[in-house]
């Protein structure tokens, strides 16, 4: 190994050791608290919670509408079959 290769290996080793120390101490890629709380104030946090609740409610409504649609299709198919049997 010549001097340039040894230098490259030492730089990589120093970076790896530094990354391990950062991870062990709680500092990740985005700081101490991570990406989740970076730059989010209380008002934005409350808005995020409200929007999550709204999305959850909308998903439940979609499930109900899908169930109604499937039930109507099944009942319509049953009525057609009963008319064919006559």
C-alpha atoms as an extended CHARMM CRD file, in Angstrom:
* protein
*
        86  EXT
         1         1  UNK       CA              0.0000000000        0.0000000000        0.0000000000  PROA      1               0.0000000000
         2         2  UNK       CA              1.3040000000        3.4000000000       -0.8240000000  PROA      2               0.0000000000
         3         3  UNK       CA              0.6630000000        6.6280000000        1.0650000000  PROA      3               0.0000000000
         4         4  UNK       CA             -2.5240000000        7.5600000000       -0.8450000000  PROA      4               0.0000000000
         5         5  UNK       CA             -4.2190000000        4.2500000000       -0.1420000000  PROA      5               0.0000000000
         6         6  UNK       CA             -3.3780000000        4.3990000000        3.5520000000  PROA      6               0.0000000000
         7         7  UNK       CA             -4.7780000000        7.9340000000        3.7150000000  PROA      7               0.0000000000
         8         8  UNK       CA             -8.0330000000        6.8040000000        2.0620000000  PROA      8               0.0000000000
         9         9  UNK       CA             -8.3890000000        3.8730000000        4.4710000000  PROA      9               0.0000000000
        10        10  UNK       CA             -7.7740000000        6.1510000000        7.4680000000  PROA      10              0.0000000000
        11        11  UNK       CA            -10.3780000000        8.6750000000        6.2620000000  PROA      11              0.0000000000
        12        12  UNK       CA            -13.0040000000        5.9510000000        5.8040000000  PROA      12              0.0000000000
        13        13  UNK       CA            -12.1930000000        4.4850000000        9.2270000000  PROA      13              0.0000000000
        14        14  UNK       CA            -12.4940000000        7.8940000000       10.9210000000  PROA      14              0.0000000000
        15        15  UNK       CA            -15.8560000000        8.5550000000        9.2470000000  PROA      15              0.0000000000
        16        16  UNK       CA            -17.1680000000        5.1180000000       10.2500000000  PROA      16              0.0000000000
        17        17  UNK       CA            -16.0870000000        5.5460000000       13.8670000000  PROA      17              0.0000000000
        18        18  UNK       CA            -17.6400000000        9.0260000000       13.9550000000  PROA      18              0.0000000000
        19        19  UNK       CA            -20.9220000000        7.6930000000       12.5660000000  PROA      19              0.0000000000
        20        20  UNK       CA            -21.0430000000        4.9330000000       15.1610000000  PROA      20              0.0000000000
        21        21  UNK       CA            -20.3830000000        7.4040000000       17.9890000000  PROA      21              0.0000000000
        22        22  UNK       CA            -23.1110000000        9.7530000000       16.6790000000  PROA      22              0.0000000000
        23        23  UNK       CA            -25.6170000000        6.9080000000       16.4580000000  PROA      23              0.0000000000
        24        24  UNK       CA            -24.8160000000        5.6530000000       19.9560000000  PROA      24              0.0000000000
        25        25  UNK       CA            -25.2040000000        9.1350000000       21.4570000000  PROA      25              0.0000000000
        26        26  UNK       CA            -28.6570000000        9.6510000000       19.9340000000  PROA      26              0.0000000000
        27        27  UNK       CA            -27.7270000000       11.9900000000       17.1030000000  PROA      27              0.0000000000
        28        28  UNK       CA            -28.8810000000       10.6550000000       13.7970000000  PROA      28              0.0000000000
        29        29  UNK       CA            -28.7520000000       12.0280000000       10.3190000000  PROA      29              0.0000000000
        30        30  UNK       CA            -31.2480000000       14.7970000000       11.1480000000  PROA      30              0.0000000000
        31        31  UNK       CA            -30.0080000000       15.8310000000       14.5910000000  PROA      31              0.0000000000
        32        32  UNK       CA            -30.9210000000       14.8300000000       18.1240000000  PROA      32              0.0000000000
        33        33  UNK       CA            -34.6740000000       14.4880000000       17.5660000000  PROA      33              0.0000000000
        34        34  UNK       CA            -34.6380000000       13.2340000000       14.0090000000  PROA      34              0.0000000000
        35        35  UNK       CA            -36.7100000000       14.4400000000       11.0930000000  PROA      35              0.0000000000
        36        36  UNK       CA            -40.0770000000       14.1250000000       12.8560000000  PROA      36              0.0000000000
        37        37  UNK       CA            -39.8360000000       17.2550000000       14.9920000000  PROA      37              0.0000000000
        38        38  UNK       CA            -37.4520000000       19.3100000000       12.8840000000  PROA      38              0.0000000000
        39        39  UNK       CA            -38.9980000000       22.7440000000       12.4130000000  PROA      39              0.0000000000
        40        40  UNK       CA            -42.5350000000       21.7910000000       13.4980000000  PROA      40              0.0000000000
        41        41  UNK       CA            -44.1880000000       24.1320000000       15.9530000000  PROA      41              0.0000000000
        42        42  UNK       CA            -47.2200000000       23.3770000000       18.1360000000  PROA      42              0.0000000000
        43        43  UNK       CA            -49.7070000000       24.8090000000       15.6470000000  PROA      43              0.0000000000
        44        44  UNK       CA            -48.3690000000       22.6760000000       12.7970000000  PROA      44              0.0000000000
        45        45  UNK       CA            -48.3490000000       19.6300000000       15.0560000000  PROA      45              0.0000000000
        46        46  UNK       CA            -52.0000000000       20.2030000000       15.9930000000  PROA      46              0.0000000000
        47        47  UNK       CA            -52.8940000000       20.6250000000       12.3180000000  PROA      47              0.0000000000
        48        48  UNK       CA            -51.1070000000       17.3660000000       11.4760000000  PROA      48              0.0000000000
        49        49  UNK       CA            -53.0760000000       15.5230000000       14.1550000000  PROA      49              0.0000000000
        50        50  UNK       CA            -56.3520000000       17.0080000000       12.9130000000  PROA      50              0.0000000000
        51        51  UNK       CA            -55.5830000000       15.9890000000        9.3330000000  PROA      51              0.0000000000
        52        52  UNK       CA            -54.6610000000       12.4660000000       10.4160000000  PROA      52              0.0000000000
        53        53  UNK       CA            -57.9990000000       12.1260000000       12.2040000000  PROA      53              0.0000000000
        54        54  UNK       CA            -59.7990000000       13.4310000000        9.1370000000  PROA      54              0.0000000000
        55        55  UNK       CA            -58.0150000000       10.9410000000        6.8660000000  PROA      55              0.0000000000
        56        56  UNK       CA            -58.9130000000        8.1180000000        9.2670000000  PROA      56              0.0000000000
        57        57  UNK       CA            -62.5840000000        9.1700000000        9.2010000000  PROA      57              0.0000000000
        58        58  UNK       CA            -62.5660000000        9.3790000000        5.4090000000  PROA      58              0.0000000000
        59        59  UNK       CA            -61.0580000000        5.8940000000        5.1370000000  PROA      59              0.0000000000
        60        60  UNK       CA            -63.8470000000        4.5310000000        7.3270000000  PROA      60              0.0000000000
        61        61  UNK       CA            -66.4610000000        6.2500000000        5.1610000000  PROA      61              0.0000000000
        62        62  UNK       CA            -64.9010000000        4.7500000000        2.0270000000  PROA      62              0.0000000000
        63        63  UNK       CA            -65.0800000000        1.2880000000        3.6000000000  PROA      63              0.0000000000
        64        64  UNK       CA            -68.7890000000        1.7890000000        4.3120000000  PROA      64              0.0000000000
        65        65  UNK       CA            -69.4370000000        2.9840000000        0.7650000000  PROA      65              0.0000000000
        66        66  UNK       CA            -67.5490000000        0.0170000000       -0.6750000000  PROA      66              0.0000000000
        67        67  UNK       CA            -69.5590000000       -2.3650000000        1.4720000000  PROA      67              0.0000000000
        68        68  UNK       CA            -72.8420000000       -0.7610000000        0.3720000000  PROA      68              0.0000000000
        69        69  UNK       CA            -71.7870000000       -0.9500000000       -3.2650000000  PROA      69              0.0000000000
        70        70  UNK       CA            -70.8450000000       -4.6250000000       -3.0100000000  PROA      70              0.0000000000
        71        71  UNK       CA            -74.0710000000       -5.4660000000       -1.1860000000  PROA      71              0.0000000000
        72        72  UNK       CA            -76.1440000000       -3.7390000000       -3.8510000000  PROA      72              0.0000000000
        73        73  UNK       CA            -74.3000000000       -5.5760000000       -6.6090000000  PROA      73              0.0000000000
        74        74  UNK       CA            -74.8880000000       -8.9060000000       -4.8780000000  PROA      74              0.0000000000
        75        75  UNK       CA            -78.5570000000       -8.1950000000       -4.2450000000  PROA      75              0.0000000000
        76        76  UNK       CA            -79.0190000000       -7.0820000000       -7.8540000000  PROA      76              0.0000000000
        77        77  UNK       CA            -77.3710000000      -10.2830000000       -9.0870000000  PROA      77              0.0000000000
        78        78  UNK       CA            -79.6930000000      -12.3230000000       -6.8360000000  PROA      78              0.0000000000
        79        79  UNK       CA            -82.7670000000      -10.5400000000       -8.1820000000  PROA      79              0.0000000000
        80        80  UNK       CA            -81.6980000000      -11.1870000000      -11.7800000000  PROA      80              0.0000000000
        81        81  UNK       CA            -81.1430000000      -14.8560000000      -11.0140000000  PROA      81              0.0000000000
        82        82  UNK       CA            -84.5440000000      -15.1230000000       -9.3600000000  PROA      82              0.0000000000
        83        83  UNK       CA            -86.1500000000      -13.5990000000      -12.4680000000  PROA      83              0.0000000000
        84        84  UNK       CA            -84.3450000000      -16.1240000000      -14.6800000000  PROA      84              0.0000000000
        85        85  UNK       CA            -85.7090000000      -18.9970000000      -12.6050000000  PROA      85              0.0000000000
        86        86  UNK       CA            -89.3040000000      -18.0390000000      -13.3440000000  PROA      86              0.0000000000
